[in-house]
Amino acid sequence: MNKEPLFHITRNSNIKWYKAWIIRAIAIILALILCGIITSMTTGLNPIGVYGTMIDGVFGTSRRIWMLLQNMAILLCISLALAPAFKMKFWNLGGDGQSLMGALGAAAVMILLGDRLPSGLLIIVMIVVSILCGIIWAVIPAFFKAVFNTNETLFTLMMNYVAIQLVAFFVIVWEVPRGSGKIGIINQNTQAGWFPSLFGSKYMINLLVVIILTVLIYVYMNYTKHGYELAVVGESEATAKYVGIKTKRVVIRTMVLSGALCGIAGLLLVGGSEHTLTTTLVDGRGFTGVMVAWLAKFNPLVMILTTFLLVFLDRGATEITTIYGLNDSFGAIITGIILFFILGSEFFLNYRIAFRKSGKEAA
């Protein structure tokens, strides 16, 4: 006689939202406890003091807070770009390249037209060119996926490296001074193409733009026909075709949106904060954005929280390695453990473990 297994795993598709957040909170607490134990054993430091240093490194001064918000804005913008594509199950790993091309477009306009156009018109041209550059870089893999069913993961990943080499080429073309291998601050004397400060902060425009985009993408994905169609394509392409949705059109349209938002992210980096162009300008945010979107289950409003978490961990880890003179890997270990527990908690959100009943209970 076959005995019933000790436990079995079943799908949990209707967990209440507050239970989901309780599970995530427990995961974070357990991660912090484990990180504290590891910190004490390996460094001899007081883990409470280490966590305090992380918090101080992020919120200790007004400048640090503004840097936190600026980094959140750029990462959130790229994450918003990736969310529609991933919800459609188009695995767009080209966020870095698409954003970098948007940055290249903005920098080109600033360098070539900075002394020829008035500031307001120059910024408008920068916006248009950055968006177009991002769209072009996103539509190329979308077209080949829709028409020839190519592997979009490899295609978009490959496009990142092509974008990096293009930027490297133009950095040499526009380098200042000659032979330096870098552009430096673009239009430093005239500030042509720089976004104006708002409420005393040069980062405020970036924040406002991303807040508006977050609301618009939330509405687009949840309350529009296009958002419904991309969700259906993501659930089942066969079902989408059966109900009359033109899947090829949805793929290309969604990637146009993704490319445009990545182009805006590049524009915000060049025109709003960094005012320069380098091959490392985007700094891997296209890959981090995948995690942000996935943890938030492609909900743009929840992405604000996941973006904050990842930026906080990154900046906090940098602070503790600097203050305590630790190896850079130590901060990465702390961040990795916390993210591992958070990602692991997703299992308990999606599945339920049911244990075998005892003989008396079964009777």
Number of C-alpha atoms within 10 A of each C-alpha: 3 4 6 10 9 10 11 11 10 11 12 13 10 8 13 9 9 9 11 15 13 11 16 20 14 14 21 19 14 16 21 19 14 15 20 18 14 16 18 14 10 9 12 10 14 13 18 12 11 21 17 13 20 23 18 16 22 25 17 12 11 10 11 15 15 18 18 18 19 23 22 22 26 27 28 30 32 32 32 30 35 32 29 29 26 21 22 21 17 22 19 26 24 29 34 30 31 36 40 36 33 36 34 29 26 33 31 19 20 28 15 11 16 21 14 10 16 12 19 13 11 20 22 12 19 26 22 17 24 33 30 20 25 33 24 19 30 29 21 16 26 29 18 15 18 16 10 9 11 14 14 20 14 14 19 25 18 15 21 22 15 15 21 18 13 15 22 17 14 17 22 15 13 19 15 15 10 11 8 11 16 20 21 18 14 24 17 11 7 11 16 23 30 24 21 16 12 12 9 8 10 17 22 20 19 25 22 13 15 23 16 10 18 22 12 12 20 19 13 15 21 13 11 11 11 15 20 14 19 26 21 20 23 19 14 13 17 12 13 18 14 10 9 8 17 14 19 16 13 20 23 21 17 26 28 24 22 32 32 27 28 37 38 33 36 35 32 31 27 29 26 22 20 15 24 22 27 21 19 12 18 22 12 13 21 27 18 19 28 22 19 31 27 18 18 17 14 22 21 27 15 15 26 21 15 21 26 19 14 20 20 21 22 17 19 25 26 20 20 24 19 14 12 12 9 13 11 13 12 17 20 15 14 22 19 15 17 22 19 14 18 20 16 13 19 15 12 16 20 14 14 15 12 11 12 14 13 9 7 6 7 7 6
